[in-house]
Amino acid sequence: MNTRPINEIASEIYQNWGSKINFAAKPYLKAMTFLDKPTDKYIHDSGREIVLLFLCNATTYRGETARRVKAELKKLLGG
């Protein structure tokens, strides 16, 4: 299976989660729109850190799509 770029996954999350995006997850999701892979940098943070922080703050993001994209992000991080 080919892995999608992080920014593509972030776009899907924006479309699916909509206006209910958790305020704590929102800045990390926004940063993810500028990333292609976990080794990329956004300002001073690595893509890996940004994705991990998003996952930690996205506990209210639920449903079939949420489970799938969270698993995809975890796989990108090697977990």
N, CA, C and O atoms as a GROMACS GRO file, in nm:
protein
  316
    1MET      N    1   0.084  -0.118   0.000
    1MET     CA    2   0.000   0.000   0.000
    1MET      C    3   0.089   0.125   0.000
    1MET      O    4   0.180   0.136   0.081
    2ASN      N    5   0.062   0.216  -0.089
    2ASN     CA    6   0.135   0.342  -0.092
    2ASN      C    7   0.087   0.432   0.020
    2ASN      O    8  -0.032   0.436   0.052
    3THR      N    9   0.180   0.502   0.080
    3THR     CA   10   0.143   0.595   0.186
    3THR      C   11   0.114   0.732   0.127
    3THR      O   12   0.184   0.779   0.037
    4ARG      N   13   0.010   0.793   0.178
    4ARG     CA   14  -0.027   0.927   0.131
    4ARG      C   15   0.055   1.031   0.206
    4ARG      O   16   0.100   1.006   0.318
    5PRO      N   17   0.075   1.146   0.145
    5PRO     CA   18   0.142   1.256   0.215
    5PRO      C   19   0.056   1.302   0.333
    5PRO      O   20  -0.067   1.292   0.330
    6ILE      N   21   0.121   1.352   0.436
    6ILE     CA   22   0.050   1.399   0.555
    6ILE      C   23  -0.050   1.508   0.520
    6ILE      O   24  -0.160   1.511   0.575
    7ASN      N   25  -0.014   1.598   0.429
    7ASN     CA   26  -0.107   1.707   0.394
    7ASN      C   27  -0.235   1.655   0.329
    7ASN      O   28  -0.341   1.715   0.345
    8GLU      N   29  -0.226   1.545   0.258
    8GLU     CA   30  -0.345   1.485   0.197
    8GLU      C   31  -0.435   1.424   0.304
    8GLU      O   32  -0.557   1.435   0.298
    9ILE      N   33  -0.373   1.359   0.402
    9ILE     CA   34  -0.449   1.302   0.513
    9ILE      C   35  -0.515   1.415   0.592
    9ILE      O   36  -0.631   1.402   0.632
   10ALA      N   37  -0.442   1.524   0.615
   10ALA     CA   38  -0.497   1.638   0.688
   10ALA      C   39  -0.619   1.697   0.617
   10ALA      O   40  -0.716   1.735   0.681
   11SER      N   41  -0.614   1.705   0.486
   11SER     CA   42  -0.728   1.755   0.409
   11SER      C   43  -0.851   1.668   0.429
   11SER      O   44  -0.962   1.718   0.443
   12GLU      N   45  -0.830   1.536   0.430
   12GLU     CA   46  -0.941   1.445   0.453
   12GLU      C   47  -0.999   1.464   0.593
   12GLU      O   48  -1.120   1.458   0.612
   13ILE      N   49  -0.911   1.485   0.691
   13ILE     CA   50  -0.957   1.508   0.828
   13ILE      C   51  -1.040   1.635   0.836
   13ILE      O   52  -1.146   1.636   0.897
   14TYR      N   53  -0.992   1.743   0.774
   14TYR     CA   54  -1.068   1.869   0.772
   14TYR      C   55  -1.206   1.847   0.712
   14TYR      O   56  -1.306   1.893   0.768
   15GLN      N   57  -1.214   1.776   0.600
   15GLN     CA   58  -1.342   1.752   0.533
   15GLN      C   59  -1.434   1.666   0.620
   15GLN      O   60  -1.554   1.692   0.626
   16ASN      N   61  -1.378   1.567   0.687
   16ASN     CA   62  -1.459   1.475   0.765
   16ASN      C   63  -1.498   1.531   0.902
   16ASN      O   64  -1.613   1.517   0.944
   17TRP      N   65  -1.404   1.592   0.971
   17TRP     CA   66  -1.429   1.642   1.107
   17TRP      C   67  -1.509   1.772   1.104
   17TRP      O   68  -1.586   1.800   1.195
   18GLY      N   69  -1.489   1.849   1.000
   18GLY     CA   70  -1.566   1.971   0.979
   18GLY      C   71  -1.550   2.074   1.088
   18GLY      O   72  -1.439   2.099   1.135
   19SER      N   73  -1.661   2.136   1.127
   19SER     CA   74  -1.657   2.246   1.223
   19SER      C   75  -1.642   2.198   1.368
   19SER      O   76  -1.634   2.280   1.459
   20LYS      N   77  -1.638   2.067   1.388
   20LYS     CA   78  -1.628   2.013   1.524
   20LYS      C   79  -1.483   1.986   1.566
   20LYS      O   80  -1.460   1.919   1.667
   21ILE      N   81  -1.386   2.037   1.491
   21ILE     CA   82  -1.245   2.011   1.521
   21ILE      C   83  -1.213   2.062   1.662
   21ILE      O   84  -1.242   2.176   1.696
   22ASN      N   85  -1.154   1.976   1.741
   22ASN     CA   86  -1.115   2.009   1.877
   22ASN      C   87  -1.015   2.125   1.874
   22ASN      O   88  -0.921   2.125   1.795
   23PHE      N   89  -1.036   2.224   1.961
   23PHE     CA   90  -0.949   2.343   1.962
   23PHE      C   91  -0.803   2.307   1.988
   23PHE      O   92  -0.714   2.375   1.938
   24ALA      N   93  -0.778   2.203   2.066
   24ALA     CA   94  -0.641   2.165   2.098
   24ALA      C   95  -0.573   2.093   1.981
   24ALA      O   96  -0.451   2.099   1.967
   25ALA      N   97  -0.650   2.026   1.899
   25ALA     CA   98  -0.595   1.954   1.783
   25ALA      C   99  -0.579   2.045   1.661
   25ALA      O  100  -0.498   2.017   1.573
   26LYS      N  101  -0.655   2.152   1.657
   26LYS     CA  102  -0.661   2.238   1.538
   26LYS      C  103  -0.525   2.294   1.494
   26LYS      O  104  -0.496   2.290   1.374
   27PRO      N  105  -0.440   2.346   1.583
   27PRO     CA  106  -0.312   2.400   1.536
   27PRO      C  107  -0.221   2.292   1.475
   27PRO      O  108  -0.146   2.319   1.382
   28TYR      N  109  -0.229   2.171   1.528
   28TYR     CA  110  -0.147   2.062   1.475
   28TYR      C  111  -0.201   2.014   1.342
   28TYR      O  112  -0.124   1.979   1.252
   29LEU      N  113  -0.333   2.012   1.328
   29LEU     CA  114  -0.393   1.975   1.201
   29LEU      C  115  -0.356   2.077   1.094
   29LEU      O  116  -0.326   2.042   0.980
   30LYS      N  117  -0.360   2.204   1.132
   30LYS     CA  118  -0.321   2.311   1.038
   30LYS      C  119  -0.176   2.293   0.995
   30LYS      O  120  -0.144   2.304   0.877
   31ALA      N  121  -0.087   2.265   1.090
   31ALA     CA  122   0.054   2.244   1.058
   31ALA      C  123   0.073   2.123   0.966
   31ALA      O  124   0.161   2.123   0.880
   32MET      N  125  -0.010   2.022   0.984
   32MET     CA  126  -0.001   1.901   0.902
   32MET      C  127  -0.029   1.931   0.755
   32MET      O  128   0.016   1.857   0.667
   33THR      N  129  -0.103   2.038   0.727
   33THR     CA  130  -0.132   2.072   0.587
   33THR      C  131  -0.007   2.119   0.513
   33THR      O  132  -0.008   2.129   0.390
   34PHE      N  133   0.100   2.148   0.586
   34PHE     CA  134   0.225   2.192   0.525
   34PHE      C  135   0.330   2.080   0.517
   34PHE      O  136   0.442   2.103   0.472
   35LEU      N  137   0.292   1.960   0.560
   35LEU     CA  138   0.388   1.849   0.566
   35LEU      C  139   0.362   1.745   0.459
   35LEU      O  140   0.247   1.719   0.421
   36ASP      N  141   0.469   1.686   0.412
   36ASP     CA  142   0.459   1.576   0.318
   36ASP      C  143   0.487   1.443   0.388
   36ASP      O  144   0.418   1.343   0.364
   37LYS      N  145   0.589   1.444   0.473
   37LYS     CA  146   0.630   1.321   0.544
   37LYS      C  147   0.677   1.356   0.685
   37LYS      O  148   0.702   1.473   0.715
   38PRO      N  149   0.689   1.256   0.773
   38PRO     CA  150   0.727   1.283   0.912
   38PRO      C  151   0.864   1.348   0.930
   38PRO      O  152   0.890   1.410   1.033
   39THR      N  153   0.951   1.335   0.833
   39THR     CA  154   1.085   1.394   0.844
   39THR      C  155   1.087   1.542   0.806
   39THR      O  156   1.188   1.609   0.824
   40ASP      N  157   0.976   1.594   0.753
   40ASP     CA  158   0.967   1.736   0.719
   40ASP      C  159   0.964   1.819   0.847
   40ASP      O  160   0.932   1.768   0.954
   41LYS      N  161   0.996   1.946   0.834
   41LYS     CA  162   0.991   2.040   0.946
   41LYS      C  163   0.882   2.144   0.919
   41LYS      O  164   0.857   2.182   0.805
   42TYR      N  165   0.818   2.188   1.026
   42TYR     CA  166   0.726   2.301   1.021
   42TYR      C  167   0.768   2.395   1.133
   42TYR      O  168   0.754   2.363   1.251
   43ILE      N  169   0.819   2.508   1.096
   43ILE     CA  170   0.881   2.605   1.187
   43ILE      C  171   0.992   2.531   1.262
   43ILE      O  172   1.093   2.495   1.201
   44HIS      N  173   0.977   2.507   1.393
   44HIS     CA  174   1.084   2.442   1.469
   44HIS      C  175   1.054   2.296   1.503
   44HIS      O  176   1.136   2.228   1.564
   45ASP      N  177   0.937   2.248   1.463
   45ASP     CA  178   0.896   2.112   1.500
   45ASP      C  179   0.909   2.016   1.382
   45ASP      O  180   0.893   2.054   1.266
   46SER      N  181   0.938   1.893   1.415
   46SER     CA  182   0.944   1.790   1.311
   46SER      C  183   0.802   1.746   1.279
   46SER      O  184   0.711   1.761   1.360
   47GLY      N  185   0.785   1.692   1.161
   47GLY     CA  186   0.656   1.638   1.122
   47GLY      C  187   0.611   1.529   1.217
   47GLY      O  188   0.492   1.517   1.248
   48ARG      N  189   0.705   1.450   1.263
   48ARG     CA  190   0.674   1.342   1.358
   48ARG      C  191   0.612   1.398   1.486
   48ARG      O  192   0.512   1.346   1.535
   49GLU      N  193   0.673   1.505   1.541
   49GLU     CA  194   0.620   1.567   1.663
   49GLU      C  195   0.479   1.623   1.640
   49GLU      O  196   0.391   1.608   1.725
   50ILE      N  197   0.460   1.687   1.527
   50ILE     CA  198   0.331   1.748   1.496
   50ILE      C  199   0.222   1.641   1.486
   50ILE      O  200   0.112   1.658   1.540
   51VAL      N  201   0.252   1.533   1.416
   51VAL     CA  202   0.153   1.426   1.403
   51VAL      C  203   0.123   1.363   1.538
   51VAL      O  204   0.007   1.336   1.569
   52LEU      N  205   0.226   1.339   1.618
   52LEU     CA  206   0.204   1.283   1.752
   52LEU      C  207   0.117   1.375   1.838
   52LEU      O  208   0.027   1.328   1.906
   53LEU      N  209   0.145   1.504   1.834
   53LEU     CA  210   0.066   1.598   1.911
   53LEU      C  211  -0.078   1.606   1.860
   53LEU      O  212  -0.172   1.621   1.938
   54PHE      N  213  -0.094   1.596   1.729
   54PHE     CA  214  -0.230   1.592   1.674
   54PHE      C  215  -0.304   1.470   1.729
   54PHE      O  216  -0.417   1.482   1.778
   55LEU      N  217  -0.241   1.354   1.720
   55LEU     CA  218  -0.305   1.231   1.766
   55LEU      C  219  -0.341   1.238   1.915
   55LEU      O  220  -0.447   1.190   1.956
   56CYS      N  221  -0.254   1.297   1.995
   56CYS     CA  222  -0.282   1.312   2.138
   56CYS      C  223  -0.400   1.403   2.165
   56CYS      O  224  -0.472   1.385   2.264
   57ASN      N  225  -0.421   1.501   2.079
   57ASN     CA  226  -0.528   1.599   2.100
   57ASN      C  227  -0.654   1.572   2.018
   57ASN      O  228  -0.749   1.649   2.024
   58ALA      N  229  -0.655   1.463   1.943
   58ALA     CA  230  -0.768   1.432   1.856
   58ALA      C  231  -0.855   1.319   1.911
   58ALA      O  232  -0.913   1.242   1.834
   59THR      N  233  -0.863   1.309   2.042
   59THR     CA  234  -0.940   1.199   2.102
   59THR      C  235  -1.090   1.212   2.076
   59THR      O  236  -1.163   1.112   2.082
   60THR      N  237  -1.138   1.332   2.047
   60THR     CA  238  -1.281   1.350   2.019
   60THR      C  239  -1.314   1.326   1.872
   60THR      O  240  -1.431   1.327   1.833
   61TYR      N  241  -1.212   1.303   1.791
   61TYR     CA  242  -1.233   1.270   1.649
   61TYR      C  243  -1.261   1.121   1.642
   61TYR      O  244  -1.172   1.039   1.664
   62ARG      N  245  -1.386   1.086   1.610
   62ARG     CA  246  -1.430   0.947   1.614
   62ARG      C  247  -1.503   0.908   1.487
   62ARG      O  248  -1.541   0.992   1.406
   63GLY      N  249  -1.520   0.778   1.474
   63GLY     CA  250  -1.593   0.724   1.360
   63GLY      C  251  -1.502   0.641   1.272
   63GLY      O  252  -1.382   0.629   1.296
   64GLU      N  253  -1.563   0.585   1.168
   64GLU     CA  254  -1.490   0.496   1.078
   64GLU      C  255  -1.373   0.566   1.008
   64GLU      O  256  -1.262   0.514   1.004
   65THR      N  257  -1.398   0.685   0.954
   65THR     CA  258  -1.292   0.760   0.886
   65THR      C  259  -1.183   0.798   0.984
   65THR      O  260  -1.064   0.789   0.952
   66ALA      N  261  -1.222   0.841   1.104
   66ALA     CA  262  -1.124   0.880   1.206
   66ALA      C  263  -1.033   0.763   1.241
   66ALA      O  264  -0.911   0.780   1.250
   67ARG      N  265  -1.091   0.646   1.261
   67ARG     CA  266  -1.010   0.528   1.295
   67ARG      C  267  -0.911   0.496   1.182
   67ARG      O  268  -0.795   0.464   1.207
   68ARG      N  269  -0.960   0.505   1.058
   68ARG     CA  270  -0.875   0.472   0.944
   68ARG      C  271  -0.759   0.571   0.929
   68ARG      O  272  -0.645   0.530   0.911
   69VAL      N  273  -0.788   0.702   0.936
   69VAL     CA  274  -0.682   0.801   0.915
   69VAL      C  275  -0.585   0.805   1.034
   69VAL      O  276  -0.466   0.829   1.014
   70LYS      N  277  -0.635   0.784   1.155
   70LYS     CA  278  -0.544   0.778   1.270
   70LYS      C  279  -0.450   0.659   1.257
   70LYS      O  280  -0.331   0.670   1.289
   71ALA      N  281  -0.502   0.545   1.212
   71ALA     CA  282  -0.417   0.427   1.191
   71ALA      C  283  -0.314   0.455   1.082
   71ALA      O  284  -0.199   0.412   1.092
   72GLU      N  285  -0.356   0.526   0.978
   72GLU     CA  286  -0.265   0.561   0.869
   72GLU      C  287  -0.153   0.653   0.920
   72GLU      O  288  -0.037   0.635   0.882
   73LEU      N  289  -0.187   0.749   1.004
   73LEU     CA  290  -0.086   0.839   1.060
   73LEU      C  291   0.010   0.763   1.151
   73LEU      O  292   0.130   0.786   1.146
   74LYS      N  293  -0.043   0.673   1.232
   74LYS     CA  294   0.042   0.592   1.320
   74LYS      C  295   0.137   0.505   1.238
   74LYS      O  296   0.253   0.487   1.276
   75LYS      N  297   0.088   0.451   1.128
   75LYS     CA  298   0.172   0.369   1.041
   75LYS      C  299   0.286   0.453   0.982
   75LYS      O  300   0.399   0.407   0.972
   76LEU      N  301   0.254   0.577   0.944
   76LEU     CA  302   0.357   0.668   0.891
   76LEU      C  303   0.467   0.692   0.993
   76LEU      O  304   0.583   0.711   0.956
   77LEU      N  305   0.430   0.690   1.120
   77LEU     CA  306   0.527   0.714   1.228
   77LEU      C  307   0.601   0.586   1.268
   77LEU      O  308   0.693   0.588   1.350
   78GLY      N  309   0.560   0.476   1.208
   78GLY     CA  310   0.627   0.349   1.238
   78GLY      C  311   0.564   0.273   1.350
   78GLY      O  312   0.629   0.188   1.411
   79GLY      N  313   0.439   0.301   1.380
   79GLY     CA  314   0.376   0.233   1.494
   79GLY      C  315   0.250   0.169   1.465
   79GLY      O  316   0.189   0.110   1.554
   0.00000   0.00000   0.00000
